[in-house]
Amino acid sequence: MEILTPDKLFFAGDVESLEAPSFAGSFGVLRNHAPMLAILKKGKVKYRHGNKVEELNVEEGFVEVLPGKVRILVEGCE
């Protein structure tokens, strides 16, 4: 998974799952998820890697799910 802002690559690494807020409602992505594109709204993105669950506040943006890769493009995150 990659999380990118206009200024930098915020995160890059392997994750087991993620949850994200979209204008159609929150959604989750697991390994081998079908390809998709969603518009993200401001909110929290949670992702699990190893035994850790990380939570980020993100601005509006997009998420692209491709075979073996998830790319999150947002205006900002912290």
SEPALO-980067 format. One record per residue (C-alpha): x, y, z. Coordinates in steps of 0.5 Angstrom, whole numbers, plus 2048, in hexadecimal, padded with zeros to 3 digits. Layout:
residues N
XYZ
...
END
This chain:
residues 78
800800800
8028077FF
7FF80D802
8018147FE
80081B7FF
8028217FA
8088227FE
80B81B800
80A813800
807813807
80780B808
809805803
8097FE806
8057F7806
7FF7F780A
7FA7F280B
7F47F680B
7F17FD80B
7EB80180C
7E9808809
7E380D809
7E080E802
7DA812800
7D680C7FF
7D880A806
7DE806809
7E1800806
7E77FB807
7EC7F8803
7EF7F1804
7F57EE800
7F27EC7F9
7ED7F17F9
7EA7F27F2
7EC7F87EF
7E87FF7F1
7E98067F1
7E580A7F6
7E58127F8
7E7813800
7E4818804
7E781B80A
7E8816810
7EC810813
7F080B80F
7F2805813
7F77FF811
7FA7F9814
8017F7812
8047F2817
8017F281E
8007FA81D
7FA7FD81B
7FB805819
7F680A818
7F7810814
7F3817813
7F281880C
7EF81E807
7EB81C801
7EE8187FC
7EE8127F8
7F080A7F9
7F28067F4
7F27FE7F5
7F67FA7F0
7F87F37F0
7FD7F37F5
7FD7FA7F6
7F98007FA
7FB8077F9
7F780C7FD
7F88137FA
7F68197FF
7F7820800
7FA81F807
7FA81A80C
7FD81A813
END
